[in-house]
Amino acid sequence: MEWWTWLSNRWNGGWFELGAWLGKRFGRPFHLAAAVVFTLLGVFDLLVYPVTDTMRLAAYDTILHYRLFPPAPDPDIVIVDIDEGSLAAMAKEFGRWPWPRQVFGEFVELVGKQNPKAIVFDILFSDPDLFNAESDAAFDAAIAGASQTFFPMLRLDPANDPLSEIKASLIPGVRTSQAGRPGTDPTIALVLPHFPAALASKRLGLHNIQTDDDGVVREYAVHRDEQGWILPSLPARIGWELGWPVPAAGRVLLNWRGPPFSYRYVRFSEVFEDLLRKEKRRPANEFAGKIVIIGSTAPSLFDFKPTPMSLTHPGVEILATAIDNVKHGDFLRFPGWHVPYFLLAMAIIWWTAWKLYRATNPVLLDWWFGLSQTALVGCSYASINLGTTYINLTCPVSLALGYFGVVRSYASLTAKALDPSMVRRAGREEGTRQAAVLLIRIDTEEISDYGWALLRAGLLRAGTEDKSIELIDGNQRGVWDLFEKTFAVCWMAPREDPTARARFEADAQAVVTAFPGLRRQVFTGADEASAWFLHHGVISCGEAAEGSWRRFVAEAVLQWEGSREAKGNA
């Protein structure tokens, strides 16, 4: 074990030497310098590059995923699911996917008799079925006779616009911006439905799902402005047709209704089979007044995207969520309060820096800082649970936590070198000094470190003289164990200072006077008087400081004990 002891001593000694060097080299101004560095980092995050973006997104995803009160999915939105079970069941008669379009034509005709509000296809019918023209014709005829069908179109990479032959003005259902009719008519790379009846209905909308840089779907494009030409999304088109107020913003944050499969799902094959059956087993008005979305959750069709709610969120349910948000007007709002967030972060950082610079008790500082961060996170969490406005306080939390981590690590390393106690101060000086120690004994119930820290902070503010306060808590051995819960208030001044003794006594009286009120704040209902004793003397500085102060306090303890015995005998 000798080698392990040697290694442990070297390790601990190395950290101690590093802390001593740092404390001597930088001292307490390090806390202010670190605040300057984090201020510059905050300015860089605000004006140049958002370095906290990753943390913002992670915090948003976590809060959204674990919120307590997500809005309920609209019961009038029903997803007719082409799942693996449907693919297997339909394959017996119609073969492998894609099925003949006549299947969807019959579905539209039969479901249309129940008067749904909308039949929305999340299927891009972009090409003709070269081997079944009659089936395509039957589908085109079916949708020509329906007034509730909506079809997707796909926006391709704008880099392909010069290769396209589709003029913006020729896109069915396109609108112009409020600024007026555009002066140009650009070509737009777009995939439209193949069927004339779908184009003639003009009930078309984009169903592109765009991800953020990290590949996660958080926003939805309500529409795209193409040089003054407005291409609506499929949810926006449905909103226009059904008279819902559609957001003017181009992109919005989706207000998720829950994890995947939160909406009502019915299997396509089961619904289709029942629609063809003479004796129905399903309700005759199952889809009356509903928004029926036909899409797929079959893994083999690869329509899944990562979202804050799941790594594999069905694309058809993302569409359903967007439609639900448009219907209820409850997209999440994300105020761009970047400057207020920055100022809040700076307030926390500089308040912490000033407290550290002034040697505030670390227990109090930890509590105050922890409460501030808890309050900020709680505010963000409450905003998304109780409303639709997300207050993202990640920037203040991230910068403040980063700063606090740095300065608290520094404080731990330099704790001994920067110790504000009179013992440490005497160790950094030479010669001798006159000193005083005030012992205050408390006999009361147990109290937390935070309570002791509050009491100590209050005593430091009492009087006008520079002093340090230590707590003899009963964990020490020997004679100190007899003085559990005793405060030792220490003063020190040059030996030749003729007024020091009087100032120490006046300051001690201020401490004793303030003590009962402070005690009542910390110990509820504590009214009994506390015993105290003031002792004066001379201490040695430099390397002898620790031993000198130890003997000095021991003398005070013995004199106090002797005076109490004398009073008792008298």
N, C-alpha and C positions, 0 to 999 in steps of 0.2 A: 504493500500500500504506500510505501515511501514515494514511489514515482508519481502516484496519483496525487498525493498530498502536495508534492513539489509542483506538479502541473497546475493544480487548483490554485495554489498560492501565486504562481506566476500569472495565471489568467486574471485572478482578482486584482493582483498588484498592477497589472497592465492597465486595467480599466480605471483603477484609482489614479494612476499616474496620468492617464489621458484626461480624466475629469479635472485633476488639479491643473494641468497645463491649459485646458480650455477655460477654466474659471479664471486663471491668472491672465490669460491672453485676451479674453473677450469680456468677461464679467457679465453683469446684468444688461449692459447695452446690447448684448446678443439678441435679446428678445425683441428689441425695437428694430434691429437690423433685419431679423427674420421677417418681421411684419412688413418692412419695406419690400423685401423680395417677394412675398406673397401678394403684396399690393400690385407690383409690376406684373406678376403672373395673372392676377385678376384682370388688369388692363389688357394684357395680351389676349386673354380669353374673350374679353368683351369686344375688342376692336379688330383683332387680327385673325386669330384661329381659335375656335371653341374647343379648348383642350378638355373641358369637362363634359363634352357631348356624350361620350360613351357612358359616363356615370349618369347623366341625365336620362338617357334611354333605358339603362338598366333599372334605375329607380322607378321610372314610369311603368315599365313592364311589371315590376314586382308589386307595386302598389295596385295596379289595375288587376293583376292576377288574383291578389288576395283581398280585394275590397269586400266589405261586409254586405253592402246593399246594391248589387248590380240590378239594373232595371230588368223587368221581366220581358221575355220575348213576346212579340205581338201574337196572340192566338189566331189572328186572321191570316197569318202567313204560314203556308203549308208547303213543305218541300216534298215533291214526288221524286223519290230517290231511285236512280238507276244504279243499284248496288250490285255486288257480286252475285247475290241471290237472284236478282232480276236478269242479269246476263245469262246465268245458267238456265233459268226457267224459260226465257224467251228463245234460247238457242235451239230448243227442240223444234220450233215451228219456223223461226225467222233467221236462224243461223247465227254466226258470230257477229259481234259489233263491228261496224255500224249496221243497225237494222234498216230495212226498207222504210223510206219516209212515210209510206202509207200508214204505218203504225202510229206515227205522231199525228197524222191527219185524222184518223179515227178517234184518237184520244181527244183532240181539239173539238171535234164535232160532238162527242158524247159528253165531255165535261162541260162544254159550252152551254148545254141544255140546263145545267144547274145554275147558270147565271153567276159565275165567279166575277170578281172585279177585274181580275187580270190573269192571263195565262202567260207566264214569262219563261222563255227558253234560255237556259244557260248553255246552249249548244249552238255552235257556229255552223250554220248550213251554207258553207262557202262554195261547194262544188256540186255539180250534178251527179246523179247515180247513173253512170254510163251503161250499166247492165239492167236497169229497171226504170226506164223512162215513164212507164205508166204509173208506177208508184210515186214518182216525183210530181206528175201531173195531178194525181189524187190529193197529194199534200197541198199543192198550190191552190187547188180548188177549195179545199177545206179552210185554209187560212183566209182566202178571199171572202168567204162567207162569215168570218168571225170578226168581231169588233173589239175583242179583248186581248188579242195576242200582241206580244212584244218580243223583239228579236235583237240579238247582239250584233255589233260590228266590231272589228278589231283594228286598232290604230297600230300601224307598223312603225319601225324606226324612221324618224324624220329625215335621216340621211338618204332614205329611198324616195323622198318626195319628187326629186327631178325625174325619176323613172316612172312615176305613176301617170296614168291618163285620166284620173278622176279629179275633175275640177271641184273646188269647194262648193260652188253654187249649185252643183248637180247632186250633191249628197242629200238624200231624202230626209226632210225634217230639220235640216240645218237652220240655225238662226244667226242673226248678226248681233254684234255687241251693241250696248246702249249708245255708244259714240256715233252710231249711224252705219250706213252701208259701207263696207270696206272699199278702198280704191283699187284693190287688186283681187284677182281670182286665182289663187295659187293651186297647183296640183297637190294632192294629199295622198300619201301612201296609206291605203285603207283596204281592209277586206270586208266586203258587203255580203249580205245574204244572196244566194243565187236566185231565189224565187221572186218572180215579178210581183206577186201579191204582197209579199213582205215589204218590198221596196215601195209599192204603191200605198201601203198603209201609213208610211212615214213614222211608224212606231218603232224606231230604231235607236239604239244607244250603245255607247262603248262599254265593253265589259273587261277592259284591261285592269289588271290588279298589279299595282306597282309597289315594290318593296323599298325600304330605306337602304342606306349603304350597307347595313349589316345583314340584309336579306330578310328582314322581318316586316310584315304588313302592319302598319299602324294607321296610315291615312288612306283616304279614298278620293280619287279625282272626280269631283262632281261634274265638271265639264272641262273641256280644253279649248282655249282661245287660240285659233289658228289664223293669225294676222287679221283679226276682226271677225272671223267666222267662228261661231260657238258650236262645238260638237258636244252634245250632252252625253253623260253616262246613262246606262240603262236605268238606274234608280231615278236620275233626274228626269228622264223621258217619262217614266211612269208617274212621277210627281206632277209633271206638266199636264199630262192627260187626265189625271184624277183630281186636279185642282189643289194639290198640296203646295204649301210655300217651299220653294227650293232654295237652298243657300246660295248666296251670290258668290261666295268664295270659291276659288277654283279647286282647292284641296281642303279636306276637313279630317279631323281625328275621329276614327270610328269609336262609337260608344258600345262596346261589346256587351252582349246579353248574358254571357257566361261561357263555359267551355264548349268545345264542339258537341253538336247534337243537342243543343238547348232548345232548338225549334222543334215543331212537330214534324216528324218524318213519316211518310207512308211509302211502301215499296211499290215501284212502278208496275211490276209484273202482276201483283195482287190487285191493284186498282184496275189495270187494263183488263185483266181476266174477268173481274166483276162487272165492268162496264159492258162486256160482250155477253154476259150471262142473262138469260131470260128472267130467272128468279134471282133478284139481287140479294146479296148478303150484307152489303154495306149501305149506310144511310143514303136515301135518294137525294138529300140536299147537303151531302158531305162537304162540297166545295162552294156552296152558295155564299156569295159575298166575300169569298176568300181571294187572297193573292196566291196563285198556284205557281210555284217555281219548279221547273223540270230541269234537273241537273244530276250529277253523278258523284257518289262517294266511293265508287269501286276503285281500289288501289291500282288495278290494272289500267285505269284510264288516267292516272297521274294528275288529278286535279286537287292538289293539296299545297298549302302555303304555311310557313311559320308565322305565328301571330303572338302577341303577348299572352294569349290564353293557352296556346298549344303549339308544339313544333309541327304538328300535322293537322292544320285546320282545313276542312273541306272548302274548296273554292265556292261551291254553291251556297254555303252558309255565310261566307264573307259577303256575297251578293245579297243574301237575305238580310244581313245585319245593316248593310248600306240602305236597302229599301226601307227597313224598319226605322232607321235614323231619319231618313227624309220624311217619312210619314209623320213622325212625332216631333220632328225638329229638334232632336236632342243629341246632335253631334257634340262631341266634347270640344270645349273651347280652350285655347292654350294662349293666354295673354303673353305678349312678348315684352314683359317687364324686365328687360335685361339690365337697364341702369339701376332701377330700385333693388334688384337682386344683388347687383354688384355693391351698391352702397350698404346693404344689409350685411354682406359678407365682410366688408371693410370695418363696419362698426363692431362686429364680433371680434375680428382679429385684433384691432387696435385696442379695444377694451381689455382683451386678454393680455396683450403685450404690456399695457400700462400696469395692470395688476401684477404681472410677473416682475416687471421692472421695480415696482414698489415692494417686492417680496411679500405679497399677500400669501396667507397660509394656503398651502397646496390642497389641503382637504376642502376648504371652502371653494377654492378655484375649480377643483374637479367637480364639485356639486353644481356650482353655478353654470359652468360650461356644459356639463351633461344635461342639465335642465333646458338650457337654450337649444341644444341640438334636438332633444326630445320634442320640444315645442315646435321647432321648424318641421321635423318629419311628421309630427301629428297634424300640423296645419295642412301639409300636402295630402296626407291620407284622408283627412276630414273633407277637404275640398272635392275629392273625386267620389266620396261616398255620399255626400249630402247635396251635391249639385252637379252641374255639367261643366263647370269651369275648373280646370286643373291648375293649381298654383304650384309650379315646379320650383321648389327651393333647394334643388340639388346643388346649384352653384355655391350658395352661402354655406351649406352643410359641408360640401367637399373641400372648399378652400379652408374653412375654419378647422375641420378635422385634420387636414394636412398640416396646417400651421401648428395646431395644438400637439400633434404627434411629434413634430420636430422639436418644439420648445420644451415639451415635457421630457423627452429623451435627454435633451441638453441639461434640463434641471436635475434629472436623476444622476447624470454623470458628474455634475458639478455641485451636488448637494452639499458636500462637506466643504469644498473650496468657497462656496458662496453663502455658507451658513451665516445668518444675521445675528446669531446669539453672541452675547458678550464674551463667552468663552472663546469662540473663534476669532472675534475681533482682538482679544488680548493676545491670542497666538500670533497675530499678524503684526503686533507692535513690540516695542522693546522697553526695558526698565520696569517700573512699578506704577500702579494706578490706584487711586482710592475708589472704593466700590461700596455698594449697598445691595442688600437682598431682602425682599419682602416675601415672607412665607404666608400663604393664605390656605387654610385647611377647610375642606368641605366634607361633611358627613351626609351623604344623600344617596339616592338610588343610582343604578347604573345608567350611563348615558353613552350615546354613540360618539364616534370620533368627530362627526359633524357638529354635535352639540358643544364638545370641548373647543373645537375650532372657532365657533361663533363666540363663545365666552372669551377666548384668547384675543380674538380680533377686537372685541369691544374694549377690553382692558388696554390694548395697545393704543387705542384712540383716547383713553382717559389721560388727563394731564398734558404737559407740554414737553417733557424731557424724553430724550431718546433712550429706549429700554428694550430689553428682550424678555420673553416670558416662556418658561419651560414648565412642563407638567411632570410631577413625580407621581406616577400612576400605580405604584405597588408592584410593578413587574421587576423592579430592581431588587437586588439581594441585599442582605445585611440591614443596616440601620434604616435604609431608604424604605424598606418594607413596612416600617412603623408609620410612615407618612403617606399612606395611600390617598390619592385625590388631593394633592397639595400643589398649589401653584407657587413657583419661584420666580418673582419679578426682579430682574437684575439691572443695576445701573453702573456706569463706569465713567470716570473723568480723570484728567491729569491730577497728579498728586498735589501739585502746587496751587490748584484752584481753590481759593478760600470760600467761595460761595457754593461749592458743589454739594456739601452736606445738607445745607438748608434747602437747596433745590430738590435734592433726592427726597427729603422728608415731605416737602410740599407735594411733590409728584406722587409719593406713596399715599398721602392722604387723599389725593384725587382718585387714585385707583381704589382705595378702600371705600370711598364714598360711592363710586360708580358700581361697585361689585354687587350690592344687593339687587339693584334694578336689573342688571344683566343676568343675574342668577335666576330671577323670576321669569325672564324671557325664555331661558333654556330649560329650567326645572319648573314645571307647572306647579303652582301652589307652594313653592319653597319660600318660607318667610323667616325661618330660624336664622339667627346670626351666625356668621362664620368667624372662626378664630384667626388671628393674624399676628405676625411678629416681624419687626424691622431690625436689621443688623447692619452695622457699618464696619469697615475695615480696609485693609490694603492687600492687593493681590499682585503677583508677579506676572510679567508678560513673556512673550516668546515661547520657547520650548517648555517652560515651566508653567504655562498658563493653565493647562488642564488640571494638573495636580494642585495648583494654588487655588483655583476656583473650587475644586472638590473639598479641600480643607476648609475653605471659607464658608461654604454652605453647611458643612458638617458642624463647624463652630456655631452657626446660626441655629441649627437644629438642637444642639446640646444646650445652648443658652436658653432657647425657648422652652425646652423641656425642663431645664432647671428652674426657670422663672415660674412655670406652672406648678411644679412641686412645692416651691417656696410659698406660693399663694395658697396651695392646698393645706400646708402645715400651719400657715397662719390662721 
